[in-house]
Amino acid sequence: MRLVLWDIDHTLISTRGVGRELSAAAFRQATGQEMREQAKIDGITEPVIFRETAKLHGLATGRQEFEAFAKALTEEHLARSGELRERGHALAGAAAALAALDAADVTQTVVSGNVRAVSEIKLAVFGLDRHIRWELGAYGEDDDERARLVQLALERSGVAAGDAVLIGDTPADVEAGLANGVRVIAVATGSSSEDELRGAGPFMVLPDLSDTRHLVRLISDGS
């Protein structure tokens, strides 16, 4: 079985600022404080973002506070899914890539720093969820470290690392895949340039997902 492990934000979709607004609302609900600033988010899991953001506000948090934040964040995404759809968008080639890989009998799931519920909402909002095997994926609530999330997804799918490909937009995605012996295709659709991604050592760097045929060929036979 061939397996693709998808990152979500800036790989398949862009929330165009809505994501930060929803995080700020959830932070306020979970901590009682306004979110004046946010910790680094690119390639970082949700528990780490929340913990480091809380520190910026002089707060010490644990699992209980994170779970309250995750619940609030899920509720915010549900309540404002229409706004997310209007202001955000699926990235070029995302829908075609998902459909083409499904047609090629490639199993697809998600490895994301988002919690699972938010991951599901984000892809559903843009119609990108129908080919995803959610139960095989790994999410922010599973572990703080992206490399561990990749490992969990491999374990849950029963797929060897050599039969899996991770697709993401940050050096952290690349590093997480390589740490587990997984080939990585990096896409320069986020804040990292092609040169920055190439420096992390992926199998391939693409400008985006628009060349569906080339992407399927890379995943199917590695050429």
Secondary structure, DSSP 8 states (H G I E B T S, - for coil): --EEEE--BTTTEE-TTHHHHHHHHHHHHHHSS--------TT--HHHHHHHHHHHTT----HHHHHHHHHHHHHHHHHTHHHHHHH-EE-TTHHHHHHHHHHTT-EEEEB-SS-HHHHHHHHHHTT--TTB-GGG-B-TTT-S-HHHHHHHHHHHHT--GGGEEEEESSHHHHHHHHHTT-EEEEE--SSS-HHHHHHT--SEEES-S--HHHHHHHHHH--
